[in-house]
């Protein structure tokens, strides 16, 4: 895939991760921007097929690529590094490793607008509500260069280096254990 020519999401095909919403918003984006050569790649799947995962797989076409599970860290990093935007659709949980990986991979991030994503990402991306219109708006802002991708990416990289690093985490655990 060519640099900045695709949107990427890496996720399990579960409703709380919103890959179907991503597809629906992307399809609307493509119909509104018919000359766009942008593609959508969603890496992931589920171990046991569900009605939801089957709906996702029915949406595959020339512009929507669903390669299944991919575990090679070098390939995943390369895909994150070269996407126009990484969609983080997770809406439950806490500090999500997938979000941290995207932040550390020079990805511009479009994340679900939930508290824990804000706490982790802060100004390292933009946020969407759980609806097609909101995600479509973020896709358009990104595609038409109406957001400062470089500034957001720089913020994310700096936060990963300063806050989400093993030395700081180990020190915090050590301090916590000393205070017990």
TADABEL-V342223 format. One record per residue. RES is the residue in one letter. PSI is psi in radians with two decimals (999 if undefined). Layout:
BEGIN
res = <RES,RES>
psi = <PSI,PSI>
END
This chain:
BEGIN
res = <X,X,X,X,X,X,X,X,X,X,X,X,X,X,X,X,X,X,X,X,X,X,X,X,X,X,X,X,X,X,X,X,X,X,X,X,X,X,X,X,X,X,X,X,X,X,X,X,X,X,X,X,X,X,X,X,X,X,X,X,X,X,X,X,X,X,X,X,X,X,X,X,X,X,X,X,X,X,X,X,X,X,X,X,X,X,X,X,X,X,X,X,X,X,X,X,X,X,X,X,X,X,X,X,X,X,X,X,X,X,X,X,X,X,X,X,X,X,X,X,X,X,X,X,X,X,X,X,X,X,X,X,X,X,X,X,X,X,X,X,X,X,X,X,X,X,X,X,X,X,X,X,X,X,X,X,X,X,X,X,X,X,X,X,X,X,X,X,X,X,X,X,X,X,X,X,X,X,X,X>
psi = <2.46,2.61,2.32,0.40,0.16,2.71,2.47,2.44,2.32,2.01,2.83,2.58,1.24,2.55,-0.64,-0.15,-0.17,0.60,-0.55,-0.68,-0.72,-0.80,-0.79,-0.75,-0.69,-0.72,-0.71,-0.73,-0.82,-0.68,-0.54,-0.38,1.17,-0.37,-0.01,2.38,0.23,2.47,2.87,2.24,2.12,1.96,2.25,-3.01,-2.84,2.68,-0.66,2.05,2.49,2.98,-0.73,-0.83,-0.58,-0.64,-0.73,-0.84,-0.47,-0.31,-0.18,2.37,-2.92,-0.46,-0.23,1.96,2.18,1.45,-0.07,-2.76,2.51,2.17,-0.17,1.94,-0.63,-0.75,-0.78,-0.74,-0.75,-0.74,-0.75,-0.76,-0.53,0.01,2.70,-0.69,2.61,2.19,2.14,1.73,-0.04,2.32,0.05,2.68,-2.72,-2.19,1.85,2.17,-0.61,-0.65,-0.75,-0.73,-0.73,-0.73,-0.66,0.00,0.36,0.60,2.49,2.29,2.33,1.96,2.64,2.40,1.41,2.72,-0.88,-0.52,-0.69,-0.75,-0.67,-0.89,-0.62,-2.12,0.40,0.25,-2.89,2.88,2.60,2.57,2.91,1.21,2.75,-0.77,-0.77,-0.80,-0.68,-0.75,-0.78,-0.70,-0.75,-0.77,-0.75,-0.87,-0.71,0.23,0.72,0.23,2.68,1.50,-0.77,-0.74,-0.75,-0.75,-0.75,-0.73,-0.83,-0.81,-0.79,-0.69,-0.72,-0.83,-0.71,-0.61,-0.79,1.11,2.66,-0.60,-0.81,-0.74,-0.80,-0.71,-0.75,-0.73,-0.75,-0.79,-0.73,-0.80,-0.58,-0.44,0.10,999>
END
